[in-house]
């Protein structure tokens, strides 16, 4: 799923304004499109720059070059709360006993029993689309080789399954940091494409680091 991001220089001449869109809605926060935007700034617009700030619907987001060529995004924390009984019942009607716990923030977070359960989950998008009070549904579990794994579904936003979702980790990181009692976490999103995220819980903020590479380059004439 390609989610377009649009950047324009900010009035201060140093930062950028950034907006993200799915096929149907404007996003309030998007991780991989922010990572891609920072890559474009670092590689093409301002080579040699070590850090860039983007002004967005979720406030100012800073992306910094770190070791091993990775880019680290500084995002807001969206810690989840336990979902009310009515929502839990609705989720368990869909997931059955695999829904061990149900939490909520912007998205619904469903704790599943194992990495295998997350990987083999086969959602019916029309059913997940019934959770209209939340932007998306996240399924997650302790990882076999990493700290935790997840998948992300947002059919009401035109995203059946997202490959790698930075905004979801604004909720996943505080959830797993408390549960595993560790601040630095290695996460893996188990979409068909897969992706690894290197995470840190930093109080009111989370740091999400990953790699970016050039896939396609072109020009559009208007």
PyMOL commands that set and color helices and strands:
alter all, ss='L'
color gray80, all
select helices_A, chain A and resi 31-45+67-69+85-98+115-120+125-128+155-157+166-180
alter helices_A, ss='H'
color red, helices_A
select strands_A, chain A and resi 5-9+16-21+26-27+51-56+59-65+71-76+81-82+101-104+108-111+137-142+148-153+184-189+195-202+205-210
alter strands_A, ss='S'
color yellow, strands_A
deselect
rebuild
show_as cartoon
